[in-house]
Structures are given as C-alpha cells and as structure tokens.
C-alpha cells in the first residue's frame, strides 16, 4: 500500500471479512488539541501528514497514528490526515473506526472520490455489497478516470452478480489501462465469463 501526501493511492486488495459498520465515532476518534488550536495550522498539519506517510512506508503504524492524530489536533479539518488515518484503520481491520475517518474526509474534500472509494472498500470488506456499490458509484462519478476506483467498482458488481454493459466497459478499461498484472488477469477472466452483454 502506498500513501501519498495529499492524495492516497487506494487500497485495492480483495477483502472478504464480515462485520458491522455504524455511524457514530468511537472514543478512538479523539485528537488532543493544544490551546492554540483555535487557530488552524494547516501547513504544520500537512508537514505532520508527510511525516506520517514516511512512518507508514516504514511499517510503523503506531507512530503514524500518533502523528496523524497530532496533525488533526492542529487542524481538525485537514482531510488527507483523516483519509490516511482511515486507511491505517482499514488495514488493521478496524472497519468501524476507518469508516468514521473516511466519512469525515468526505465532508471536508472538494472532490471526495478517494474517501468515497475507501468507504466502499469498508462496506465491501464487511459483506455489505449494495451499500459499497453506492459509495463506489459516487466515487466513480467524482473521478471516472481513477483506475483503482474503476477496479473496485467493477469487482463489487461482479460480487453482486451484476452483468451490465457498464460492467463490460469497466472490465475493458481495466484490461487496457491498469498497470497491475493481477487486476488485468482478473478483468480478462471476468470479461470472458460475462461474454457479450446488451
């Protein structure tokens, strides 16, 4: 998994966990804000987010969580920190907490394609494919050129047993544009299975 500074490459692994997603935050969603937090320090929050990305790349998730929480303590509205924190929780299979972070990021971003996609991954991971479908669809509408979103949306449709011309077009797009060999192979197999769809 790769985390970027302002834009996160989306997790696209196929996950088959079951569970439940709620809508209210857990007590893990507390960020200690210094007294000066009345004033946002967006640049400092961005710098801490960059540090957290390095910590994630080094596999030090606990330090990254602490750094991202510090970033949010400085600027609670810094959406990339919410999104990255959600991705860590997702990776740790803390789906409820991940969903809360992604929902917060959606509210803050002008183009929330990534956190919408990430919410789709959370709901798909717990077997709520129809709910995941609605988030993937919104993410796709926001950024139809993001191949990871196309792949996740297509995978979810396959899991639901949908066979539409739109799915056929998405599979073709994955075959032509994706750089991940396993996704190209998967899309090719699915394309053969669904055949021609009107």
C-alpha positions in Angstrom: 0.0 0.0 0.0 1.3 3.5 -0.8 0.2 6.6 1.0 0.9 10.0 -0.7 1.0 13.4 0.9 -2.3 14.8 -0.2 -3.6 12.1 -2.4 -3.7 8.4 -1.4 -3.3 5.6 -3.8 -6.3 3.5 -2.9 -6.2 0.1 -1.4 -7.4 -2.4 -3.9 -6.9 -5.8 -2.3 -9.8 -8.1 -2.3 -11.0 -8.4 1.3 -13.7 -10.9 2.5 -14.2 -10.0 6.1 -17.7 -9.8 7.8 -18.7 -7.3 10.3 -20.9 -4.3 11.1 -20.5 -0.6 10.3 -22.0 2.1 12.5 -22.2 5.9 12.1 -21.0 7.4 15.4 -17.4 7.8 16.4 -15.6 5.6 18.8 -13.6 7.0 21.6 -10.5 6.4 19.4 -11.5 9.5 17.4 -10.1 11.9 20.0 -7.4 14.3 18.9 -5.6 16.3 21.5 -5.7 19.9 20.5 -3.3 22.4 22.0 -4.7 25.7 23.4 -3.6 27.4 20.3 -5.8 25.1 18.2 -8.4 27.8 18.0 -6.2 28.9 15.0 -5.7 26.3 12.3 -2.2 25.5 11.4 -2.8 23.8 8.0 0.8 23.9 6.9 2.0 22.2 10.1 -0.8 19.7 9.8 0.4 19.0 6.2 4.0 18.6 7.4 2.9 16.1 10.1 0.9 14.2 7.5 4.0 13.9 5.3 5.9 12.6 8.3 3.1 10.0 8.9 3.3 8.9 5.3 7.0 8.1 5.8 6.2 6.3 9.0 3.6 4.2 7.2 6.0 3.4 4.4 8.4 2.2 7.1 5.7 0.0 8.6 5.4 1.9 11.9 1.7 2.2 12.1 1.5 3.2 15.8 3.8 6.1 15.3 1.9 7.1 12.1 -1.4 7.0 14.0 0.1 9.2 16.7 1.5 11.6 14.1 -1.8 11.8 12.2 -3.7 12.5 15.4 -1.3 15.3 16.2 -1.9 16.7 12.7 -5.6 16.6 13.4 -5.1 18.2 16.8 -3.5 21.2 15.0 -6.1 21.3 12.2 -9.2 19.1 12.6 -10.3 19.9 9.1 -7.2 18.6 7.3 -8.9 15.9 5.2 -5.8 14.0 4.0 -4.9 13.2 7.6 -8.4 11.8 8.2 -8.1 9.7 5.0 -4.7 8.3 5.8 -5.8 7.5 9.4 -8.8 5.7 7.9 -6.5 3.7 5.6 -4.4 2.6 8.6 -7.5 1.5 10.5 -8.8 -0.2 7.4 -5.6 -2.1 7.0 -5.8 -3.1 10.7 -9.4 -4.3 10.1 -10.9 -1.7 12.4 -13.6 -1.1 9.9 -16.0 1.0 12.1 -13.2 3.4 13.0 -12.0 3.5 9.4 -15.5 4.4 8.2 -15.7 7.2 10.6 -12.5 8.8 9.4 -13.5 8.4 5.7 -16.9 9.9 6.4 -15.2 12.9 8.0 -12.8 13.3 5.0 -15.8 13.1 2.5 -17.3 16.1 4.3 -14.1 18.1 4.0 -12.9 17.5 0.5 -14.0 19.4 -2.6 -13.6 16.2 -4.7 -14.1 13.3 -2.2 -13.6 10.5 -4.7 -10.8 8.8 -2.6 -12.6 8.7 0.7 -15.9 7.6 -1.0 -14.0 4.8 -2.7 -12.4 3.9 0.7 -15.9 3.8 2.3 -16.9 1.4 -0.5 -14.0 -0.8 0.5 -15.0 -0.8 4.1 -18.6 -1.8 3.3 -17.4 -4.4 0.8 -15.0 -5.8 3.4 -17.9 -6.5 5.8 -20.1 -8.0 3.1 -22.5 -5.1 2.6 -22.1 -5.1 -1.2 -25.1 -2.9 -2.0 -24.0 -0.2 0.4 -20.5 -0.5 -1.0 -22.0 -0.1 -4.5 -23.5 3.3 -3.7 -20.1 4.6 -2.4 -18.2 3.2 -5.4 -20.8 4.7 -7.8 -20.3 8.2 -6.1 -16.6 7.8 -6.2 -16.7 6.8 -9.9 -18.9 9.8 -10.7 -16.4 12.1 -9.0 -13.4 10.6 -10.7 -14.2 8.1 -13.5 -10.5 8.1 -14.7 -9.1 6.7 -11.5 -8.4 3.1 -12.4 -8.4 1.9 -8.8 -11.9 3.2 -8.4 -13.0 1.6 -11.7 -11.4 -1.7 -10.5 -13.1 -1.6 -7.1 -16.5 -0.7 -8.6 -16.2 -3.5 -11.1 -15.2 -6.1 -8.5 -18.1 -5.1 -6.3 -20.5 -5.5 -9.3 -19.1 -8.9 -10.0 -19.5 -9.9 -6.4 -23.2 -8.9 -6.6 -23.7 -11.0 -9.8 -24.4 -7.9 -11.9 -23.8 -8.3 -15.6 -24.3 -5.0 -17.4 -22.9 -3.2 -20.4 -21.4 -0.7 -17.9 -19.5 -3.5 -16.2 -18.3 -4.8 -19.5 -16.9 -1.4 -20.3 -15.2 -1.1 -16.9 -13.6 -4.5 -17.3 -12.3 -3.5 -20.8 -10.9 -0.3 -19.3 -9.1 -2.2 -16.6 -7.6 -4.5 -19.2 -6.4 -1.6 -21.3 -5.3 0.9 -18.6 -4.4 -0.9 -15.4 -0.8 -1.5 -14.7 -1.4 -4.2 -12.1 -0.9 -7.6 -13.7 -3.2 -9.4 -11.2 -6.1 -6.9 -12.0 -5.6 -7.3 -15.7 -5.7 -11.1 -15.4 -8.8 -10.8 -13.2 -10.6 -8.4 -15.5 -9.8 -10.6 -18.5 -11.3 -13.7 -16.8 -14.4 -11.8 -15.8 -14.8 -10.4 -19.3 -14.8 -13.9 -20.7 -17.3 -15.1 -18.1 -19.8 -12.3 -18.8 -19.4 -12.5 -22.6 -21.4 -10.1 -24.6 -24.0 -8.1 -22.7 -26.6 -6.0 -24.2 
